[in-house]
């Protein structure tokens, strides 16, 4: 049947080329629909409960989309000098001109309140800095470094640096355009300030800067990693093909054919993504690399067998027909099982990983189609000679099989011991996700963020919408006491650096309106009086500054923001659970809020993702094993494939636990990603082993040698390409991609070693049970068996 397909393919080779071209052109139209995503929230489904809770807070209060400047004075100077404060005033004023800026908060424009007789004076803490006396500056420093709403948030204790927070109102539906706009303006302001004030530094971080870095990471991977991955793959292919053929012309022709298959596969996958409305995110930026790498694997299996046949004297059509006959089932089976593996990424809670899995699955389907149609036709059309000589690589593969067959017990139990030792390290892995650390330390956003987080605590947050029960009730003394007790409890937690809470405003106003007597720095005891304080304060605030970042419009709830030390997923979720428990025990039902923030969103997603991907990987493994068992008509092969596909992941994650120990969102999908790849090794070896037994009537040992001889070289070459290309992701500026690439490359290499060292003893054991004629298997069946002597010409 396969031979009939091959002959039909060669008769219709030019219509086949036209059909492939038409399909690729149609898919390519989808490339124009691809758009870059500029939002970390694209990781979440629109109905994600943590996203909904976070959006509810942002819709109630001033949104927390922000740019965060950190101003570092020159030469280690203190912020509180006339010149440095004047520079800070300048930065604060210029920040209002950043596109979509809604609010600017700094030490200089902090609305300080003081008593002026019976009146309340509300004014910026610093105005016209160069005209202030030393005493006035000292007073400003004392206030700034003791004010709870500033200390640790916008200024350090000793005043060696300060920050400016710009709240940005991003227009609905235009975030992708507005975010880069705001960041470009911020960078221009930084360049201007640093040029006009030599020695000064202005660092840029914040959520908007992080979202912009998200887009830049996608662009970097697409423009740097994908081209290099393609070049490396082609270099490996061209090198092998030259060695296999002995002809530069033939190697070039086969390499060009492979390039066309790769490009067609990538265009198919990415074009389909465009038609489906999938956006380019950092995980999605890996799709071309993954597709091209797996397309290379399909091509290599066909080309290795093709050149083996050419070296023994077959013509182009006969050699390719033989390769198709030998590999058609295995390539189809690996494509189906790989598609299943990548579709398992749909179990992930993160939308970009759904998109990656679906896009790669489509690309793999295209790679299979083009490898069995476009590649054979091109190899028949392209001219080229192959020099007939002994294939030393086949002999090398057979010798590896000989050594394993000679000492099956030693190799099996040694390998098993190493597997058990590595797997025992699995519990060392701990969930850890901090979105600010998603970017490589070489990036400006990571460097600025790390500096800012080290100097100013509380960049990670957990926010609560504390309800007062009715409109206007935020000034009720009972509510305020509960609110203060909750804030004090939060502040005492080890994960919390500082707490921003409305009671600080009320205590300060109470003190101000009692002649700034420190004894009155406490909550007002009368609701009517508290309401008057609040009204007076609101009327005194200048344009652009109000209380909507802390109090909702009808004054029925306030916002409590806990600024956190850098915390692991487990620590953040633990704090959230304890906060919910405190509210249940100590506050009325109207006060209760579970807590929300972007950090909490990623923490919960990371935790859920591990569970969902374990389920997805389990279902995928079962499905893959059933497909293999049915295709090879062997229950034992299905069970063997289940074991061999599971072991590399266990060993890989065990070694990761030993060497690193941190598992975040990116690594939670590695099981699904690698499952679709490592299954190829098992499928090709088992299918060739079965072919040797059924078609060539070989015993177990010789069938193992036959499998190694026919497919061993292709597996080694594709492993090199896979490991190098996935390892190349280590240079990605997006840490999720970097870690994913390193671990995936490691698991792929482990899978090859397990299939070469662990599978043959298993097959020998299964063969002994099946074949009762042999009580002792021979160490070697004589000369290494090659396809040339056992496969025939097809």
N, C-alpha and C positions, 0 to 999 in steps of 0.2 A: 504493500500500500504506500509506504514511504517512497519507494523507488518510483512508483507511478506518479506521485506528487512531484518528485524531483524532475522527472522527464517532462512532465507538463509545464513545470516552471521554466525549464530551459527552452522549450518550444515557444513559450509566450513571454520571453524575457523582456522584450521592449514594451508590450502592454503593461507588464508588471511594473516597470520603471515609471511609466506614465501614471499608473494608479497610485503608486507610493508618492510621487511628486504631488498629485492632486490632494491626497490626504494631508500631506505635510503643509501645503499651502493653505488649506482650510484651517488646520490647527494654528498656523502662524498668525491668522487674523486675530486670534484670542490674545496674542502677546501685546497688542496695542491697548487692550483693556486692563492690563495689569497696573496696579497702583501700589505705591509704598504706603505702609501704615505708619502713623506717627504717634501711636498711643499704646502704652503698656496695658491699657484696659482691654485691648483687643485679645488678650489672653483669656478673657472671660466671656461666657455666654451672657446674652442680654437678660436672662432670667436667673443668673447666678445669685443666690441669696445674700452672699457677702457683698457683691457689687450693688445690689438693690439697697442694702442697708447703708452702704457708703454714699450712694447717690442721694438717698433720703436726707442725710446730714448736709450734703453739699447743696441740695436744693433749698434747705431751710436756712442755712447760714451763708456767709460769704464763702464762695468756693475756694478750695485750697490749691488750685492750679497756680503755681508760683515760680518766679525766678528768685534766686537767693544769692545776693552778692556778699562776699566776705572781704572786707577792706583791711589790709595789713599795712600799717604805716611803714615808711622807709627806715632803714638802719635800726630796727628794733625799738623805735620810739613808741611812746604811749599815745593812744588815740586822743587823750584829753590834753591837747596843746592847741593853741589858736589856729595854727596852720592845718593840722590834721582834722580838727573839727570843721574848719572851713571847707576842706576837701570833702568831708563827709556830707556837709550841707549841699555841696555842688552835686555830688553823686545822687543824693536824695531828690533834689530838684530835677535832675536830668532823667531820673528813672520814671517820672511821670510821662515822659515822651515816648517810652517804649510802647510799641503797638499793643493795644488791648489791655494796657495797665488799668486796673480798677482801684488799687489802693497801694500806697507805699508806706512802709513802717520802718523807722530807724530810730536811733538814739536821739538824733537832733530834732525830729518832728514828733517825738513821743509827747502825748498830751498830759503834761504834769499839772496836777491840781494843787492849789494852795489857798489858804484862807486870806481874804483881804477885808478885814473888818467883819461885817455880816454877809459879805459876798463871797462867791466861789470864783477864783481866778483859774481859768484853764488856758494854758499857753504851751507852745513848743518848749521842750527842755533846753534847747540851744538855739539861739537866733543871733545872726551877725557875729560869728565866733571870734573874728579878729578884733572886735571891739570890746570883748569881755575881759574883765580883770582876772587876775590869778585866783582871787577868792571866788568869783562867780564860776570859773571853770572847775575849781575844786568842789564847789557845791554840786555842780552838774554831775561830776564823777561820782560823788558820794551817793547821790540819788539813783543814778543809773546802775551802780554796782550793788545796790541794796533792794531795788525794785523787783519784786518777784516776776512781773510781766516782762522784764528785760534781761535780768541776770541769767546767764546760761543759754539764753535764746538769741539775743541780739548783741550781747556784750559779755566779755569774760570778766572774771572777778578782779583781775588787776588792770583791766582796760588795755591790754596789749593789742587787741583787735576787736572789730565790731562787724555787724552785719546789717544789710538792708534787705528787707523782704518785700518783693513786688508781687501783689496778687494780680493775676491775669484772668480776665474774663474772655475765654475763647469762644468765638461765635459758633453757634450750633451748625453742624454740617460743614464747617470750614476749618476744622482743627488741623487737618493735614497741611493747609496753607498758612494758618495763623501761627502755629508752633515755630516753624523755621523763621518766620518773619520776626517774631519776638526775640528769638535767640540771636539772629543776625544783628538786631539793634543792640542787644546786651553786649555782644562781642565788640561792636563798634564803640560802645561807651567805654568798655574796658580798655581798648586800645588807646582811646583819646585820653582817659585819665592817667594811664601808665606812661604815656608819652609826655604829658604836661606836668606830671609829678614824678620825676625819676626816683626809682627805688620803691615806690608804692606798688602794691599788688592788689588786684581786684579779681577774686576767684568767682566763678559762676557755677552754681549748682541749683538744686530745686527740681520740682516735678516736671516743669516745662522743659528744662535743660535735659532731664533724663529721658523724656519722651523724644526729644530731638536726637539724642544720642542713639536711641532705639532705631530710628530711621537711618542714621549714619552708619550704624553697625551693619544693617542690611545691605546698604550700598557698598560698604567695604568688602563684605564677603562676596557679593556678586561680581565686583570688579577686580578683586585680587585673588580670592581663593578658587573660584570656578575656573578662570583661565589657567592658573597654575596646575590645578587638578587635571585639566584636560591635557596639558603639555606633558605632565608626568605619566599619565596613562598612555599617551601616544608614544612616549619615549620607551616605556616598558614593552609595549606591543611591537614597535618597530625593531627594537633590539632582539626580541625573541624571534620575530618573523625572519629577520636576516640570518640569524643562527640556524633557523629551521630550514630555510630555502637555499642559503648560500648565494643568493642573488639580490643585489640592491634593488633592481627593477621590480622583482617580484615582491620584495618586502615593502616597497613604496606603494605598489598597487594594492596589496592587502591592507596596508595602513590607511590608505585613502578610503577603501571600502568600509573599514571600521569607523573612520571619522564620520562618514556619511550616515552610518547606522546610529552612531552616538548623537549626532546633531538632530537627526529625524526623531529620535526617542525623546531628547530633551525638549524639542519644539512641541512634540505631541503632549508631553506632560504639562509643560508650562503654558502652552496655548490653551489646553483644556482648563487649567486653573483660571486663566483670563476669562474664558467663556462662562465659567461657574461663578465669577465674581469674587474669587479668592484674592486677598491682598498679600503683598510681599512683606513679611515680618522676618526678624532674624532666623527663627527656625525654618520658615519657608525658603529662605535664601540658600538653605542646604540642599533643596530639592534637585537642582541641576547637577550638583556634585554626586549625589546618591544615584540619580538616574544614569548618568554617564558611566559611573563605576560599574553598575550592574549590567549595563548594556555591553561593556567591555567583557564581562564574564561570559555572557551568552556567545559573543563573537569568538572568544578564545577557545571555548570547547569545540566549536565547529571548525575553527582554523587549525587547531592542533591535530585533530584527526585527519583533516584535509591534507595537511603537509606530510603526515605519516604515510598516507596513501600515495601522494605524489612521489615521495622518495623511493617507494618500491616500484615506481614505473607507471602508475595509473595516469590517464589523461585528466584534464581539468574537470570535465563533466562527470567522469566516472569517480574521481576522487571526491568531488563534492556530493555526488549521490550517495557514496559510501558513508561520508560524514553525516549526512542527513539521516540515513538509515540507522546509524549507530547512536546518534545523539538526539533525534527528534523527540522521543518520549521523555528523555531526561531533561531536555531544555524546556519542554512544555510543562513537565511536572515541577521543575524548580521555579518556573515563572508563576504557576498557579499558587504554589506554597509561599513564594515570596510576596505575592499580592495579598494573600491571606494575612501574612505577618504584618505588612504595613497597614492593612485595613484595621488591624487590631488597635492601631493608634487612635481610632475613633472612640475607644473606651476612655481616653485621656480626658480630663476636665478642662484642658487648655485648648482653645479653639485653634491656635496656630499649629498644634501638633496634629489635630484632625486634618487640617489643610495639607500639612506635609505628607501625612500618610496617604491621603486620597490622591494627591498630585503624583507622588512617587508610584503608587499602584497603577495609575493610568500610564505613566512613563514606562513602567516595566512591561505592561501589556504591549505597548508600542515597540519596546526593545525586542520582545519575543517575535512579534509580527515581522519586523524589519530584519531580524537576524536569520529567519528562515525563508525570507523572500528576497529582500534587497541584497543582502550579503552574498548568498549563493549566485545570484545573477551577475553581480559585479565581479566576483571571482572567476566566473566563466568567461566574461567579456574581457577583463583586463589581461594583457599578455604577460608572460613571465615563465621563467624556467625554474625547476627545482632540481638540484644536484643530488643524485642517488648516492647515498652512503649509509653506513650504519648509524642508527640514532642512539647515541650514547645516553641521552636523557631517559629513554625508555628503559635501558639497562639499569640506570641508576635507580629508577622507581622500583623495578623488580627486585633489585638488591635490598632496598629498604623493606620491601615485603618479605624477602627471605629472612632478614634478621629478626623481624617481628615474629614470623612463623616459627623460627628456630627456638625462640625463648618466650613463648606466649605467657606462661605463668609469671615469670620474672617481670616482664614488661607490664602485664596487666595489673599485678598487685603493686608494683612501684607507682604506676600511673594512678591507680585507685587511691593509694596512700596520699599522694600529692593533692589529688582532688579533694579528699576528705579534710586535709590540713588547711587548704585554701578556703573551702566552704565553711569551716569552723570560725572563720573571721567575719562571716556575714553580720553577726550581731553588733560588730564594732561600728557599723554605719549608723549615723544619726541624721535626722532631718534637720536641714539648715538652709534657710532661704532669706536673704536680705537683698531687696531689689537694687539697692545702691551698689551692691557688689556683683551685679550681673555684667558689669563692664570690666574689661581687662585693665590691669594696673598701669598699662602704658597710655591709656586714653586720658585726655584732659579732664573729662567729666569725673572719672574715677579718682584722679589725683586731687582735684578740687574738692570732691565730696569727702574723701578720706581726711584731708586736712581740716575741712569744716567740722566733720564729725568728731575729730580728735579735740578740737578747740571748743566747740559749742555742742553741748549735749542735746539729745532729744530730737534727732532728725527722724528717727522712726517714731511713729505715733500710734496711739489708740484713743479714739474719740467716743464720747458718750453724749447723747441727746437727753439730758435730764429733765423730765417733765415736771411741771409744778401743779398740774391738775386742772387749771382753768386759766382763762385769759387774765393777764395782769398779775398773776400770782407769784412771779419770780421775786417780788419784794416781800413776800410773806415771811416773817421771822422763822417759822417752823421749817419752811422750805430751805431758807438760807442756812439754817443750822445743819440740816441734813446734807445739803450741798457741801458745806465746809467740812463736815465729818468725812464725807466720801473723798473729797480732795486730799484731806490729811491721810486717810487710809492709803490712797493711791501713792502719795508722795513717800510713804514708808516702805513701799514694795521695792525689792532689790533691782527689779528691771527698770524702774522709773527714775528719770533724771530730774524732771521738774513737772509741775502741773499748772496749766493755765485755766483759771476758773473765775467766774463772775464775782465771787465773794471778795476777791482782792480789790476790785473796784469799789464795792460797797463799803468795805472797811476803811479804805483810803478816803472816801467821801465823808464818812462819819467823823473821821479824825479831822479832816479839813474844816468841816462846819462846826467843830468844837475848838476853834482856835489853834488847830494843828497840835493839840495836846496828845502826846503818844498814848496816854491812858485811854483815849477814846478810839484807838485803832482796833475796833471790834465791830461786829455786826450790829446794825441798828435794831433796837428791840420793838419798834413801832412800825407797823406796815405803812401807815399814811406818811410818816416821816421819811421812810425809805423810798416811797414812791416820789416824794418831792425831791429828794436827793438825786434820784435817777433822772427826773425830768430836767432839773437844773443842769445836770452834767451834759445831757444830750443837746440841749439848746446852746451850750457853750462850745461844742465841738465845731471845728472848721469844716468847710466843704471837702468831701472825699474821705473823711474819717467819721465813722459812726460805730454803733455797738452791734451791727448785724453779724459781725464775726463771732459774737458771744451770746447774743440774745435774739430769739426769733421775733417776728414782726408783731405778734399779739401778746408778747411777753408771757407766754405760757410755758416756756422751756428755755434752758440755757445749755451752752456747749461746754463740755469739760474735755480738755485736751491733755492727755498724759504723754509727755515727751520721754521716749525710752532710750536707754543705752542700747547699743547694738545687741540684739537678742536673737537667739535661735528660734526656729519654728516652734519647738516644744515650749520654750520659755514664754513666748508671746501668747500662745494659746493657753498656757497655764495661767498667766496673768488675767486673761480675759475670762476664764472660767471662775477664778477667785473673785473677780469684780462682780460677776453676775451673782455669785453666791452671797457676797456682802450686801448687795442691793436687795435681794430677796429677804434677808434677815433684818436689815436695818432701815429700809426705806419703804414708803408706800408704793402701791402698784403703779401709780402714774409716773413715778420717778424712774422706774426700771428701763434700762436700755442695754442690749447685749454688747455694745461696743463695736466700732467699725473703723477701718482705715485701709489705705492701699496695702500697708504692711500686713494687716490682718487678712486681707483678701488673698495675698500670695501665700501666707502661712497656711491658711485653710486649704487652698488649692493644692499646695505641695503635699499636705497630709492626705487629702482625698485622692490625689493623683496616684500616689503609691498604691492605695487599695484598689482603685479602678483599673490601673495598669496590670496589677497582679491578676485580677480577674480576667482582663482582656488577654493577657499573655497565656493564661491557663486555657482559656477557650480556644485561642489561636493554636496553641500547641496540640490540643486534642484534635482540632480540625485538620491541621497539617498531617498529623500521624494517621488519621483516618484516610486522608487522600493518598498518602504514600502506601499505606497498607492495601487499599483497594486497587491502586494503579499497579502495584507490584504483585498483587494477589497473594499477600502473605501477612498474616496477623503478626508473626514474629518480627518482620521488618518494620511494621508500624510501631511496635513497642520499642524496638531498637532505636528507631528514629526519634521517638519521644524522649528517650533517655539521652541520646547524643545531642539533641537540640537544647535540652535543659541544662546539662552539665557545664557547657561553656559560660552560660550566664551566671550560674552559681559560683564557679571559680573566679570569673571576672569581678563580680561584686564582692566576693570574699577578699580578693587581693586589693580591691579599692578600699575596703574597710580597713585592711592592714596598713596601707600606704597613705590614705587620705582621711577616710572616716566621715566625710560629709556628703550627704546625698540631698540634692535640691530638685527643683522642678525639672531641669533639663535631664538629669540622670534617671528620673522616674519613668521616662519613656524608652530608655535604652533596651529594656527587655523586649518590648514590642518591635523596636527597630532592628535589633540584631537577630531576633528570631526569624525574621523574613530573609536573612542573609545566610546565616550559618546552616540553615536547612539544605542549601544547595550542595554542600559538601557531602552530606549523608545521602542525598538523592542520587548524585552522580556515582558515588562509590557503590551503593547498593544496586542501582540499575545495571551497572557494568558487571558487578559480581553475579547478579542473576542471569544476565545475558551470557556470561561465560559458562555458567552451569547448564542453562537450558539449550542454548544454541550450539555451543561447542563441546558439551558433555564433559566439562572439566570437573575434577574433584574440588573439594573446598579450598585446599591450599593453592592449587593452580588458578582457581577462580579469583582468589584474592590477588594473586600476581597479575592476572589479566586486568582486573579493575585498576590496580596501581599503574600498570603499563599504559592503559588506554586513556586514563583520566588524570593520573597523578601530576603530569607536567602542567596541564591546564589549571589544576587546582593550585599549584604552587605559584604560577604566574598571576592568576587572578587574586590570590591572597596578597601577593606583593602590591598589586595595584590597589586593592581594597584597603590594606593597612596604610599604605602611603597616603592615599587620598583622604581617608577618614582621619588619619593622624595629622594631615595638613590642617584640619579644622582647629588644631591646637593653637594656631596663630590667629584665630578669629578674635576680634575685639569684644565679642559678646560671650561672656563666660559660660553661659548655658551651652552654646555651640562648642566651645573649646573643650569643656569637660565631656560632653557627649561624644565628640570625635575621638578623644584619647581613650575612653573606656570602650567604645565600639571597636576601634582598631585592635585593642588588646583582646577583646572577646573573640574577634574573627581569627586572630592568630592562635588563640587557645583552642578554638574549634578545629582548626586544621590539625594541630598536634593531637588532639583527642581522637579525631577520625583516623589519623595515621597510626596511632599507638594503642588506642583503646578498642577501636572497632574490630580490627583483625582477630584478636583473641576471642572476642564475643562471637564472631562468625565461625571461628574454629570450634568453639564450644557447641554452637547450634548445629554445625555440620556433623560433629561426632554423634550427636543425638539422632540426626537424620540418617547418617550413613554408618550402619553398624558393621560394615565390612572392615573398616580400618580401626584398629585399637590404638595405634600410635601414628600420628601424622608425620610425614617426612619433613625434615628441616628444609629441604630444597628439592624441587622436582627436576633437577638438572639445569640446563641452560635457561636463563631468563626468557619467559614467554613474551612475545611481542604481538601486536595486532597483525603484523605482516604475516606471521606464521599460523595464526589461529583464527583470524577474523574473515579471511577470504577477501575478495574484491567487492562483494556486494553487487 
